[in-house]
Amino acid sequence: MERYLYTARRYRWVIAALLLVLGISGSIAAYTEYNSAYESNATVWVSRNAQSVLQATDLTSDPSVPNFNTPGGEYAEVFGQLLQAQTFLSQVIARTSLNGSFLSSSDQFAFLDDVRKRFRVQALGTNLVKVSYRADSPSVAFEMVGAALIERDARASQQQLSSTSVTTAFYQKEYELAQQEAVRAQQDLDKFNASHRSPLNTADDYTQRQLRLASDLAQVRVNDLKVQIDRTAIGSALLQLTGTADNQLLDPPQLQTKPSGGLRQAAFVFGVMMAGAIGLVGLLIVVGTLLTASVASEADLGRLGEASLLAAIPQLATGRGRRVVDLRGSLAMAAFGSHDDDSAISGAAS
C-alpha cells in the first residue's frame, strides 16, 4: 500500500491536472444538459365506482398478506406498458411535430427508444397520476404529453366500444334465436287449435295450456333481449359522447419557458464523468507502481532487512602477491591447494 501512496505523491500534479480537466468537462456537460432540457407535466385524476376502488392482485404468494392495486397505480402501470409498444409511440409521434423527423430517421427503432426514455409516468397517490416528458424544445415536450394522453384515451374508448360491440352482437344473436323459438311455439299452438275443436277433454286442455305457456315464455324472452339490446346501444352512445368518464385531467400540460426537469440527467452526466476520472487516476497509480522496477522510495529501503552471513570464501594470494579474483579459481585453490607453492590465506568474507 505504501508503494501506491508513494506513486500517488510522485504523480500528484498529473493526477490533479487529470481531475481538473475531467471535472471541468463534466461540469460543462452537466450544465449543458440541465440548461437545454424542458419538461412538460400533466396531472390526471383516476376514479372508479365505489365497489372497485381497490382491486386485489396476485402479486404475492402469501395469502395472508393483502395486496391491492389502486386506480392511480393501475393507470400508471397500463400507461407504462403502452409506452413499451412501438405502435402506440408511433401514433403519439404522428400527432406531434416530431413526425417529420421520425419518418426521415435512418433508424426508427433507436428514435422510438429515445422517445420512450424521455417519458415518465408516476403514481402520486391512490387516484393521482403524473405524466411528464423531457425534450430539448419546450413545444415538443408540450405536444408529446398532450398527444400521449389523447392517444391513451382514444385507445381506452375504442376498447370499451369494442367490448360493447361484442356484447351487442351476443344479445343480437340471442334475440334472433329467441324470435325463432317464439315463432315455432306459436305455430305449434296454432296447429293444435286448428286440429282440436271445442269442447276439449282434459288431456287436450292440458296440452293446449302447455303450448300457450311455452309461446308466452318465448315471447317474454324476446322482449327481455330487446330491452338489453336497447340498453347496450344507449350505453355505447353515451360512452361516445362522454369519452373516458373515469379520468379527469386536473393539470393540463403547459408550455415551459424556462429549462426544467434536467437536474437528474445533469447529475447523472456529472457522476459518470467523475467516476471515469477516479477510475483513470486509479489506473494511473497502479500502472505507475508496476512499471517501477527498482527501489523507488525510503519505504522500500526500510523493508530490506539486514543481510545475514551465509558463507565465507577465503581470498588466496600467490607467491608473487597477485590476488586471484576468479571465484571458481579461488574455490578450487581453497579446496585442493598446491603443495609446491606456499599459499597464504589472507581471508575475506563476501
C-alpha positions in Angstrom: 0.0 0.0 0.0 2.9 2.4 0.7 4.2 1.9 -2.8 0.9 3.1 -4.3 0.8 6.0 -1.9 4.3 6.9 -3.0 3.3 6.7 -6.7 0.3 8.9 -6.0 2.5 11.5 -4.3 5.0 11.3 -7.1 2.4 11.9 -9.8 0.2 14.2 -7.7 0.4 17.1 -10.3 -0.6 14.8 -13.1 -3.5 13.4 -11.0 -4.6 16.9 -10.1 -4.5 18.0 -13.7 -6.5 15.0 -14.8 -9.1 15.5 -12.2 -9.3 19.2 -13.0 -9.8 18.6 -16.7 -12.4 15.9 -16.3 -14.2 17.9 -13.6 -14.4 20.9 -15.8 -15.6 18.8 -18.7 -18.2 17.1 -16.6 -19.4 20.4 -15.2 -19.8 21.8 -18.7 -21.6 18.7 -19.9 -23.9 18.7 -16.9 -24.7 22.4 -17.2 -25.4 22.0 -20.9 -27.7 19.1 -20.2 -29.5 21.0 -17.5 -29.8 24.2 -19.5 -31.1 22.5 -22.6 -33.9 20.3 -21.0 -37.5 21.3 -20.9 -40.1 19.1 -19.2 -43.8 19.3 -19.5 -46.1 17.7 -16.9 -49.8 16.7 -16.7 -51.7 15.5 -13.7 -54.6 13.1 -14.1 -57.2 12.1 -11.6 -58.4 8.5 -12.0 -61.6 7.3 -10.3 -63.7 4.2 -10.3 -67.0 3.0 -8.9 -67.1 2.6 -5.1 -67.2 -1.2 -5.3 -64.0 -1.3 -7.4 -61.8 1.4 -5.8 -59.3 -1.3 -4.7 -58.7 -4.4 -6.7 -56.8 -7.3 -5.2 -53.9 -8.6 -7.3 -52.0 -11.9 -7.2 -48.5 -10.4 -6.9 -47.8 -12.2 -3.7 -47.8 -15.9 -3.0 -48.7 -15.4 0.7 -52.5 -15.3 1.0 -52.3 -13.7 4.5 -50.6 -10.6 3.1 -53.1 -8.3 1.4 -52.0 -6.7 -1.8 -54.1 -4.1 -3.6 -53.8 -2.1 -6.8 -55.1 1.5 -6.6 -56.8 3.2 -9.6 -53.7 5.5 -9.9 -51.3 2.6 -9.8 -53.2 0.7 -12.3 -53.5 3.7 -14.7 -49.7 4.3 -14.4 -48.9 0.7 -15.0 -51.1 0.4 -18.1 -49.7 3.7 -19.4 -46.2 2.5 -18.9 -47.0 -0.7 -20.7 -48.5 1.2 -23.6 -45.2 3.2 -23.9 -43.4 0.0 -24.5 -45.4 -0.7 -27.6 -43.9 0.7 -30.8 -47.3 1.2 -32.4 -48.5 3.3 -29.6 -45.4 5.5 -29.7 -45.7 5.8 -33.5 -49.3 7.0 -33.1 -48.3 9.5 -30.4 -45.4 10.9 -32.6 -47.8 11.2 -35.6 -49.8 13.7 -33.6 -46.8 16.0 -33.0 -44.2 18.0 -34.9 -41.7 15.1 -34.4 -43.5 13.1 -37.1 -41.3 14.5 -39.9 -38.1 13.7 -38.0 -39.3 10.3 -37.2 -40.2 9.4 -40.8 -36.9 10.7 -42.1 -34.9 8.9 -39.4 -32.5 6.2 -40.7 -33.0 4.2 -37.5 -36.6 4.5 -36.4 -36.2 1.9 -33.6 -33.5 4.0 -32.0 -35.7 7.0 -32.4 -38.5 5.3 -30.6 -36.2 4.1 -27.8 -35.0 7.7 -27.2 -38.6 8.9 -27.1 -39.6 6.1 -24.7 -36.7 7.0 -22.3 -37.9 10.6 -22.1 -41.4 9.7 -20.8 -42.1 9.3 -17.1 -45.3 8.1 -15.6 -45.6 8.2 -11.8 -48.5 7.4 -9.4 -48.6 10.2 -6.9 -51.3 8.7 -4.7 -54.4 6.5 -4.7 -56.0 8.4 -7.6 -53.4 10.9 -8.8 -51.0 10.2 -11.7 -48.3 12.5 -13.2 -47.2 12.1 -16.8 -44.1 14.0 -17.9 -41.9 14.3 -21.0 -38.4 15.8 -21.3 -37.2 17.3 -24.6 -34.8 19.8 -26.0 -37.6 22.0 -27.1 -40.5 23.3 -24.9 -43.0 22.9 -27.7 -42.1 19.3 -28.3 -42.4 18.4 -24.6 -45.8 20.1 -24.5 -47.0 18.3 -27.7 -45.8 14.9 -26.6 -47.6 14.9 -23.2 -50.8 16.0 -24.8 -50.6 13.5 -27.6 -49.8 10.7 -25.3 -52.9 11.4 -23.1 -55.1 11.8 -26.2 -53.9 8.5 -27.7 -54.3 6.7 -24.5 -57.9 7.9 -24.0 -58.7 7.1 -27.6 -57.5 3.5 -27.2 -59.4 3.1 -23.9 -62.6 4.4 -25.6 -62.0 2.1 -28.6 -61.5 -0.9 -26.3 -64.7 -0.1 -24.4 -66.6 0.3 -27.6 -65.2 -3.0 -28.9 -66.4 -4.6 -25.7 -69.8 -3.0 -26.1 -70.0 -4.2 -29.7 -69.2 -7.7 -28.7 -72.0 -7.6 -26.0 -74.4 -6.1 -28.6 -73.6 -8.8 -31.1 -74.1 -11.5 -28.5 -77.5 -10.1 -27.5 -78.5 -9.8 -31.2 -77.7 -13.4 -31.8 -79.7 -14.5 -28.8 -82.5 -12.2 -29.9 -82.7 -13.9 -33.3 -82.7 -17.4 -31.7 -85.4 -16.3 -29.3 -87.5 -15.0 -32.1 -87.3 -18.3 -34.0 -88.3 -20.1 -30.8 -91.2 -17.8 -30.3 -92.4 -18.3 -33.9 -92.1 -22.1 -33.5 -94.0 -22.1 -30.3 -96.8 -20.0 -31.7 -97.0 -22.3 -34.8 -97.4 -25.4 -32.6 -100.2 -23.7 -30.6 -102.0 -22.6 -33.8 -101.7 -26.1 -35.3 -103.1 -27.6 -32.2 -106.0 -25.2 -32.1 -106.8 -25.9 -35.7 -106.9 -29.7 -35.2 -108.9 -29.7 -32.0 -112.4 -28.3 -31.7 -114.1 -27.2 -28.5 -115.1 -28.6 -26.1 -111.8 -30.2 -25.3 -111.3 -33.1 -23.0 -109.0 -33.0 -20.0 -105.9 -34.3 -21.9 -106.3 -31.9 -24.8 -107.0 -28.9 -22.4 -103.7 -29.7 -20.6 -101.7 -29.9 -23.8 -103.2 -26.6 -25.0 -102.2 -24.9 -21.8 -98.7 -26.2 -22.1 -98.3 -24.9 -25.6 -99.8 -21.5 -24.7 -97.4 -21.2 -21.8 -94.4 -22.1 -24.0 -95.4 -19.5 -26.5 -95.8 -16.8 -23.8 -92.4 -17.6 -22.3 -90.7 -17.4 -25.7 -92.3 -14.0 -26.3 -91.2 -12.8 -22.9 -87.6 -13.8 -23.6 -87.7 -12.0 -26.9 -88.9 -8.8 -25.2 -86.2 -9.1 -22.5 -83.4 -9.4 -25.1 -84.8 -6.5 -27.0 -84.6 -4.4 -23.8 -81.0 -5.5 -23.3 -80.0 -4.6 -26.8 -81.5 -1.1 -26.4 -79.7 -0.6 -23.1 -76.4 -1.6 -24.7 -76.9 0.8 -27.6 -77.7 3.6 -25.3 -74.6 2.9 -23.2 -72.5 2.9 -26.3 -73.9 6.2 -27.4 -73.3 7.8 -24.0 -69.8 6.4 -24.0 -69.1 8.1 -27.3 -70.4 11.4 -26.0 -68.7 11.4 -22.6 -65.5 9.6 -23.5 -63.5 8.1 -20.6 -65.6 9.2 -17.7 -63.2 7.6 -15.1 -60.3 10.0 -16.0 -60.1 13.7 -15.3 -57.3 15.9 -16.4 -56.6 18.2 -13.4 -53.5 19.9 -14.6 -53.1 20.0 -18.4 -49.6 20.2 -19.9 -48.0 23.7 -20.0 -45.6 25.2 -22.5 -42.5 25.8 -20.3 -40.4 28.9 -20.9 -37.5 28.1 -18.6 -35.4 24.9 -18.5 -36.7 22.3 -16.1 -36.5 18.6 -15.5 -32.9 18.2 -16.4 -31.4 18.1 -12.9 -31.4 14.3 -12.7 -29.9 13.8 -16.1 -27.3 16.5 -15.4 -26.3 14.9 -12.1 -26.0 11.5 -13.9 -23.7 13.0 -16.5 -21.5 14.7 -13.9 -21.4 11.5 -11.8 -20.3 9.4 -14.8 -17.5 11.9 -15.6 -16.3 11.8 -12.0 -16.4 8.1 -11.9 -14.4 7.9 -15.0 -11.9 10.4 -13.6 -11.5 8.3 -10.4 -11.0 5.2 -12.5 -8.3 6.8 -14.6 -6.5 8.0 -11.6 -6.6 4.5 -10.0 -5.3 3.0 -13.3 -2.5 5.6 -13.5 -1.4 4.8 -9.9 -1.4 1.0 -10.5 0.4 1.2 -13.8 3.0 3.7 -12.4 3.6 1.4 -9.4 4.0 -1.8 -11.5 6.4 -0.1 -14.0 8.8 0.9 -11.2 11.3 -1.9 -11.4 13.9 -0.5 -8.9 13.8 0.6 -5.3 12.0 3.8 -5.5 11.3 5.0 -2.0 12.6 5.0 1.5 9.8 2.7 2.5 11.2 0.1 0.2 14.6 0.5 1.7 13.2 0.2 5.1 11.6 -3.2 4.2 15.1 -4.6 3.3 16.3 -6.3 6.4 19.9 -6.8 7.5 21.8 -9.3 5.3 22.9 -12.5 7.1 26.2 -14.2 6.6 25.7 -17.3 4.6 29.3 -18.4 3.9 32.9 -17.3 4.0 35.2 -17.6 1.0 38.9 -17.2 1.6 40.9 -14.9 -0.6 44.1 -16.6 -1.7 47.3 -14.9 -2.8 50.0 -16.4 -5.0 53.7 -16.3 -4.2 54.2 -13.1 -6.2 51.5 -11.3 -4.3 49.0 -11.3 -7.2 45.4 -12.0 -6.0 43.1 -14.3 -7.8 39.8 -12.6 -8.3 38.1 -15.5 -10.1 35.6 -17.1 -7.7 35.8 -20.5 -9.3 39.6 -20.5 -9.1 39.6 -19.3 -5.6 37.3 -22.1 -4.5 39.5 -24.7 -6.3 42.6 -23.4 -4.7 40.9 -23.4 -1.3 39.7 -26.9 -1.7 42.7 -28.6 -3.2 45.6 -26.2 -2.7 49.1 -26.5 -4.2 52.0 -28.3 -2.3 54.7 -26.6 -4.3 53.6 -23.0 -3.6 53.2 -21.7 -0.1 49.8 -20.3 -0.1 48.8 -17.7 2.4 45.3 -17.2 3.3 44.6 -13.6 4.0 40.7 -14.3 4.4 37.9 -12.2 3.3 34.2 -12.5 3.6 31.9 -11.8 0.7 
